[in-house]
Every structure is written in C-alpha cells, then in structure tokens.
C-alpha cells in the first residue's frame, strides 16, 4: 500500500531528486519522455528572449530617419548612436557566455532580461526629446550601450539551452528556429517602431521594448530549467553535453572555434549594413516614404525567418553544414553586387526595394546553421563560451559597421558601399570549415 502510493506520487511529480533519494522505487518509464518534451518550451523561451532583444538591436535602426531628426543628429552621429548598442553587446558577450557555462541558463537570462527592461525604462524616462529639450548624443549612446550590455545575455544562454535539450538529429533545426527570433524581433520592430517614432516620438518606442523584455522574463522564470540526466539522455548518444573527454581544447584555445568566430563576425557585417542603413538608403537615394520603407524591412525580416528555418532543416537532413556556410558567403556576395549595380544605375524605387529585400535575406539565412556548427565544435559544456565569443565578434561588427559606413558613403557612393559589403562577405568563406 505504501509503495503503491509512493509510486503514484512519483508518477505525478517526476522530479530528478526522487531517483536518487528513493532508489528502491522504480523510476516511471514516462519521466524521460515528459522531461524531453519540455524542450519545446525551452525553445519557446529562447525565441522569446532573442526576439525581445532583437526588437531593440535590429528594430531601432529602422527608426534611423526619425532618430536622426528627433535627436538632431548628423549621419556620422547617427552611426555612433546606432553602433552604441552593438558596442555594449560586444564588450559583455564573452563574460555572459562564461557566466552561463558556470551558473546556468536560467539565472543569466533572468538577470539580463530584467536588466534590459530597466535600461529601456531609463531611456524612456530621462533620455527622450520632450518639450523642446533634446538629450545630448553621449546620453543617448550611453543608454543604448547599457541596453546592449544587459541584453547580450540572451544569445549565449538561450543557445546553450537549445544545444543541451535537443539531440544531434534536430539540433540544427532547433537552433535555426531560435535564430528566427532575430528577424522576428527585427520584423516586429520594423512594423511597429517607425510608426511609433514618427507619430509619437521615442517614449512609446522604449516603452514597447521594455514591455516585451518583461514578458520574456516571465516566460524564462516559468519554463527555463536545466535538463535532468533523463532529458539529456533522451536527446541521443551525441548529446552536446557528452563527448567532452578532453579531446577538444577549451573554446578560447581552439583554433577552429576562433576561425568560425571570425567568419561569423565578417558575414554579419553586410547584414548590419542593410539593417542599419537600408532605411536611410531608401529614403535618401530612393525617395521612398514610410509605408514603402516599412514594407521592405518587414519583408526582409520575414524572408530571413523562413530561410533560417529551411536552412536548419536542410542541413540536418543532409549533414552538410560546412558546405552550406561556405556557399552562403558566395550567395551574399552575388546579392550585394546586384544591389550595388541597381543603386549605381539609379533604378526605380520598386527595383531598389526588391534588391534590398533579396540582399537582406541572402545574408541572414545562415545564422542558425553557423551557431550550431560552432557549438558542436566547442561541445555542450563550453557552448555558452563559444557562442559568447561569436556574438562578441558579431556585435563588434554591429558597432563598427554603422560608424564606418557614413565615412565610406561620404567618400564614394551607395553602390560602393554595397559592393564593399559583398567583398566582406566573400572574406568569410575560407574561414568556415571545409566540407
């Protein structure tokens, strides 16, 4: 009678502690499957966390025209403001990743999301134009940098969680779904933030971003947990937390990891060129209005989402991640050469719009595949550090690209800007592993 009741209680609450404290009671056969099914909730948390930060990191640049006018900025000053968030992330990505490997995904995500919310609220309250008063550039840049410092936590922590909860046969697909959060957040930002900025100023912009961070923090508190041994076993023999017998050096001493980090950072530069200055390009060069610019940026982000999911599933089935990544650099090169030619020929607005969307999608489809390959190379116990290294390189690019691009534009033309971006994409190709 007592054993029966105790077994029923275990079946109702299949927690890992019961397996060690009561070894005489058989572990219910349903416990591993129930634990393994929780991975989809973990993935949902990763998507929500990344989307909420991406809405700021990739959504704010879509307000560039109104940021420039609202804060009385030149193009060069605009580049400093837009790059500040990327600098904040770049400075802290690696420490966040190492903290994740040491203390786990849940505390790092909660700390980062709640801190990001507070930084956005500070921008809302003290660093927005109001009653004829315009905050100085240094205050705006410092506020956006603080958002980057705290929001950078979402990348390594959520990526490590996905690698630990999903098996080798679906890891690329899961990581690509997580990476769709970047264009998803950017797309939602492009859909909502320019309208808010143009009609109501930047107080509702920062308020909306703070709200989505709060919602993501709640989901993290509710669903983000470390996998128990049964859940990790359920992901298959090639789980990311296994195979760490010391054969591979730590990420900071792994040459292949560093090569992939450099490749990821380089291939993000043309992406940030589009995300940071496509709205300015379409407004100044193409003479397009708010509706057309918003449509372009939303279409770009939605197309990137679709292609990231497809690329993850495609490379999982064919086991061809290195070949896919090297091919992605060539596709990006071709897309930016085309965009530069169309800009040089001063083509009509609809053709400019199509070329921007094509280039943006071409240079955004590879992310989930690259992060999966990188985390696999590093091993699950060090995935947070490796992803932190990659995101440091990525956000160094997010800082340098908008700061450098105005100077290149002033010395040349939009066509040269886009052709240069294509050449940077080509430089990433030999750094990815050979098939």
C-alpha positions in Angstrom: 0.0 0.0 0.0 2.7 2.5 1.0 4.9 1.6 -2.0 1.9 1.9 -4.4 1.1 5.3 -3.0 4.7 6.4 -3.2 5.0 5.2 -6.9 1.8 7.1 -7.8 3.3 10.3 -6.2 6.5 9.9 -8.3 4.4 9.4 -11.4 2.6 12.6 -10.8 5.8 14.6 -10.0 8.7 13.1 -12.0 11.5 15.1 -10.5 15.1 14.0 -10.7 15.6 14.2 -6.9 13.3 11.2 -6.4 15.6 9.0 -8.4 18.5 9.4 -6.0 16.7 9.7 -2.7 14.5 6.6 -3.2 16.4 4.2 -5.4 14.2 1.3 -4.3 11.2 2.8 -6.1 11.4 2.1 -9.9 11.6 5.3 -12.0 8.5 5.7 -14.1 9.0 5.0 -17.7 7.2 8.2 -18.7 9.6 10.5 -16.9 12.2 10.8 -19.6 9.6 11.5 -22.4 7.9 14.1 -20.2 11.2 15.8 -19.5 12.3 15.6 -23.1 9.0 17.1 -24.3 9.8 20.2 -22.2 12.5 21.1 -24.7 9.9 22.8 -26.9 9.0 25.2 -24.0 12.7 25.8 -23.6 13.0 26.6 -27.3 10.0 29.0 -27.0 11.8 30.8 -24.2 14.9 31.1 -26.3 12.9 32.5 -29.2 11.0 35.0 -27.0 14.2 36.2 -25.3 16.1 36.7 -28.5 13.1 38.3 -30.2 12.7 40.8 -27.4 16.3 41.9 -27.6 16.4 41.8 -31.4 13.4 44.1 -31.5 15.7 46.7 -29.9 19.0 45.8 -31.6 17.5 45.3 -35.1 14.4 47.3 -34.7 15.9 50.6 -33.5 17.9 51.0 -36.8 14.6 51.0 -38.7 13.8 54.3 -36.9 17.0 55.8 -38.1 15.3 58.6 -40.1 13.3 59.7 -37.1 16.2 59.1 -34.7 18.3 61.5 -36.8 15.6 64.2 -36.8 14.3 63.7 -33.3 17.8 63.9 -31.6 19.2 66.4 -34.2 22.0 64.1 -35.4 24.2 64.1 -38.4 24.7 60.9 -40.4 28.0 60.4 -38.5 26.4 61.0 -35.1 23.6 58.7 -36.1 26.1 56.0 -36.8 27.6 56.4 -33.3 24.1 56.2 -31.7 23.2 53.1 -33.7 26.6 51.4 -33.1 26.5 52.0 -29.3 24.2 49.1 -28.6 26.4 46.8 -30.6 29.5 48.0 -28.7 27.7 47.3 -25.4 27.0 43.7 -26.5 30.5 43.2 -27.8 32.0 44.2 -24.5 30.0 41.7 -22.5 29.0 38.7 -24.7 32.0 36.6 -23.7 31.6 37.3 -19.9 27.9 36.4 -20.3 28.7 33.2 -22.1 31.3 32.2 -19.5 28.8 33.0 -16.7 26.2 30.8 -18.4 28.6 27.9 -18.5 29.3 28.4 -14.8 25.9 29.3 -13.3 23.4 28.0 -15.9 20.9 29.4 -18.5 18.1 30.4 -16.2 19.8 33.0 -13.8 21.7 34.6 -16.7 18.6 35.0 -18.8 16.5 36.4 -15.9 19.3 38.9 -14.9 19.8 40.0 -18.5 16.2 40.4 -19.5 15.2 42.3 -16.3 18.2 44.5 -16.6 17.5 45.3 -20.2 13.9 46.2 -19.2 15.2 48.7 -16.6 17.7 50.2 -19.1 14.9 50.8 -21.6 12.8 52.4 -18.9 15.7 54.7 -18.0 15.8 55.8 -21.7 12.1 56.4 -21.7 12.2 58.5 -18.5 15.3 60.6 -18.9 16.8 60.3 -22.5 13.9 61.2 -24.9 13.3 64.5 -26.6 10.5 66.4 -24.8 9.2 69.9 -24.5 11.8 71.2 -26.9 14.7 69.6 -25.0 16.9 67.2 -26.9 19.2 64.9 -24.9 22.9 65.0 -25.9 24.4 62.3 -28.1 26.5 61.0 -25.3 23.5 60.3 -23.2 21.6 58.5 -26.0 24.7 56.5 -26.9 25.3 55.5 -23.2 21.7 54.5 -22.8 21.7 52.3 -25.9 25.1 50.8 -24.9 23.6 49.8 -21.5 20.8 48.1 -23.3 23.4 46.2 -25.3 25.5 45.3 -22.2 22.5 43.7 -20.5 20.6 42.3 -23.5 23.7 40.5 -24.7 23.0 37.8 -22.1 20.2 36.3 -24.2 22.4 34.9 -27.0 24.8 32.5 -25.3 22.3 31.4 -22.6 19.5 30.5 -24.9 21.8 28.9 -27.4 23.4 26.7 -24.7 20.0 25.7 -23.5 18.9 24.6 -27.0 22.1 22.6 -27.5 21.6 20.7 -24.2 17.9 20.0 -24.7 17.9 18.9 -28.4 19.6 15.9 -30.0 22.1 15.9 -32.8 19.4 15.0 -35.4 17.3 18.0 -34.7 19.8 20.5 -33.2 20.3 22.5 -36.4 16.6 22.8 -36.9 16.0 23.9 -33.3 18.9 26.4 -33.3 17.6 27.8 -36.6 14.2 28.3 -35.1 15.9 30.1 -32.2 17.7 32.2 -34.7 14.5 33.1 -36.4 13.9 35.2 -33.3 16.4 37.7 -34.6 14.4 38.6 -37.8 11.2 38.0 -36.0 12.1 40.6 -33.4 13.6 42.9 -36.1 10.5 42.4 -38.2 8.1 43.3 -35.4 10.3 46.3 -34.6 10.3 47.4 -38.2 6.5 47.0 -38.3 5.8 48.9 -35.1 8.7 51.2 -34.1 9.0 53.5 -37.1 5.3 54.3 -36.8 5.6 55.0 -33.1 8.7 57.1 -33.6 7.2 59.2 -36.4 3.9 59.8 -34.8 4.5 59.8 -31.0 8.3 60.1 -30.5 10.6 57.8 -28.7 8.9 57.4 -25.3 6.5 54.7 -26.7 9.3 53.1 -28.6 11.4 52.5 -25.5 8.2 51.6 -23.5 7.2 48.9 -26.0 10.6 47.4 -26.0 10.7 47.3 -22.2 7.3 45.5 -22.2 8.4 42.7 -24.4 11.5 42.2 -22.3 9.3 41.9 -19.2 7.1 39.3 -20.9 10.2 37.3 -21.9 11.5 37.4 -18.4 8.2 35.9 -17.2 8.4 33.1 -19.7 12.0 32.4 -18.6 11.0 32.3 -14.9 8.2 29.9 -15.8 9.8 27.5 -18.3 13.6 27.8 -18.4 15.2 25.0 -16.4 18.4 22.9 -16.6 17.7 19.5 -18.3 18.0 16.5 -15.9 20.0 13.4 -16.9 17.0 11.7 -18.4 16.2 14.6 -20.6 19.8 14.8 -21.8 19.9 11.0 -22.4 16.7 11.3 -24.4 18.4 13.6 -26.9 20.5 10.7 -28.2 24.1 9.5 -27.9 25.6 12.6 -29.4 24.2 15.0 -26.9 26.1 18.3 -26.7 27.0 17.6 -23.1 28.7 14.4 -23.9 31.8 13.7 -25.9 33.8 16.1 -23.7 36.5 13.7 -22.7 39.2 16.3 -23.2 39.9 15.6 -26.9 38.8 19.1 -27.8 40.6 22.1 -26.2 38.5 24.8 -24.5 37.0 27.3 -26.9 39.5 30.1 -26.1 42.3 27.7 -27.1 40.5 26.0 -30.0 41.8 27.3 -33.4 38.8 26.0 -35.3 36.5 27.8 -33.0 38.4 31.1 -33.5 38.2 30.7 -37.3 34.5 30.2 -37.2 34.1 33.1 -34.8 35.9 35.3 -37.3 33.8 34.0 -40.2 30.6 34.7 -38.4 31.7 38.2 -37.4 32.6 39.0 -41.0 29.5 37.6 -42.6 27.4 39.7 -40.2 28.9 43.0 -41.4 26.9 43.2 -44.7 23.8 42.2 -42.8 24.3 45.1 -40.4 24.9 47.4 -43.3 21.5 46.6 -44.6 19.8 46.7 -41.2 21.4 49.9 -40.1 21.2 52.0 -43.3 18.7 50.4 -45.6 16.0 52.9 -44.4 18.3 55.8 -44.9 19.3 54.4 -48.4 15.7 54.0 -49.4 14.7 57.4 -48.0 17.6 59.5 -49.3 18.5 57.6 -52.5 15.2 56.1 -53.5 12.9 58.9 -52.2 10.6 56.4 -50.7 8.1 57.1 -47.9 7.3 55.5 -44.5 4.9 52.8 -45.9 7.4 51.6 -48.6 10.3 51.6 -46.2 8.3 49.7 -43.5 7.2 47.1 -46.1 10.8 46.5 -47.2 12.1 46.0 -43.7 9.2 43.7 -42.7 9.5 41.6 -45.9 13.3 41.3 -45.3 12.9 40.1 -41.8 10.1 37.6 -42.6 12.0 36.2 -45.5 15.0 35.8 -43.3 12.9 33.8 -40.8 11.6 31.4 -43.4 15.1 30.8 -44.8 16.7 30.2 -41.4 14.1 27.5 -40.6 14.6 25.9 -44.1 18.4 26.0 -43.8 18.3 24.3 -40.4 16.1 21.5 -41.6 18.0 21.2 -44.9 21.4 20.9 -43.2 20.2 18.5 -40.5 18.9 16.1 -43.2 22.0 16.4 -45.5 24.6 16.8 -42.8 26.3 19.5 -44.9 26.7 22.5 -42.6 30.2 23.4 -43.7 29.4 23.3 -47.4 26.2 25.3 -46.8 28.1 28.0 -44.8 30.8 28.4 -47.5 28.1 28.7 -50.2 26.2 31.3 -48.2 29.1 33.7 -48.4 29.0 33.4 -52.2 25.3 34.0 -52.3 25.7 37.1 -50.2 28.4 38.4 -52.5 26.2 38.0 -55.5 23.2 39.7 -53.8 25.3 42.7 -52.8 26.9 43.1 -56.2 23.4 43.2 -57.7 22.2 45.7 -55.1 25.2 47.9 -55.8 24.6 47.8 -59.6 21.0 48.7 -59.1 22.0 51.6 -56.9 24.6 52.7 -59.4 22.1 52.7 -62.3 19.7 54.8 -60.2 16.9 52.2 -60.8 13.3 52.9 -60.0 12.1 52.6 -56.4 10.4 49.2 -56.7 13.6 47.7 -58.0 15.6 49.2 -55.1 13.1 47.7 -52.7 13.3 44.2 -54.2 17.2 44.3 -54.3 17.3 45.4 -50.6 15.0 42.5 -49.6 17.0 40.0 -51.6 20.3 41.1 -50.2 19.0 41.2 -46.6 17.5 37.7 -46.9 20.6 36.3 -48.6 22.9 37.5 -45.8 20.6 36.4 -43.0 19.7 32.8 -43.8 22.8 31.1 -42.4 22.9 32.1 -38.7 21.3 29.0 -37.1 23.5 26.7 -39.1 26.7 28.6 -38.2 25.8 28.7 -34.5 25.0 25.0 -34.4 28.3 24.1 -36.1 30.2 26.3 -33.7 28.5 25.0 -30.6 29.1 21.4 -31.8 32.7 22.1 -32.3 33.1 23.6 -28.8 31.0 20.9 -27.0 27.9 21.4 -24.9 29.7 22.2 -21.6 31.5 25.1 -23.3 28.8 26.1 -25.7 28.0 29.3 -23.8 31.6 30.5 -24.0 31.8 29.7 -27.7 28.6 31.4 -28.5 29.7 34.3 -26.4 32.9 34.6 -28.5 30.9 34.5 -31.7 28.4 37.2 -30.5 31.3 39.4 -29.4 32.6 39.3 -33.0 29.0 39.9 -34.3 28.4 42.9 -32.2 31.8 44.4 -32.8 30.6 44.4 -36.4 27.3 45.9 -35.3 29.3 48.7 -33.7 31.8 49.3 -36.4 29.5 49.0 -39.4 27.2 51.9 -38.8 30.2 54.0 -37.5 32.3 53.3 -40.6 29.6 53.3 -43.3 28.9 57.0 -43.3 32.5 57.8 -44.0 32.7 55.3 -46.9 29.4 56.8 -48.2 30.8 60.4 -48.0 33.9 59.4 -49.9 32.1 57.3 -52.6 28.5 56.3 -53.3 25.8 53.9 -52.2 26.9 51.5 -55.0 30.5 51.3 -53.5 29.0 50.8 -50.0 27.0 47.7 -51.1 29.9 46.3 -53.2 32.2 46.6 -50.3 29.7 44.8 -48.1 29.7 41.9 -50.6 33.5 41.7 -50.5 33.4 41.4 -46.7 31.0 38.5 -47.1 33.4 36.8 -49.5 36.3 37.2 -47.0 34.3 35.0 -44.5 34.2 32.0 -46.9 37.7 30.5 -46.4 37.3 30.7 -42.6 34.4 28.3 -42.4 35.4 24.6 -42.2 35.9 22.7 -45.4 33.2 20.1 -46.3 
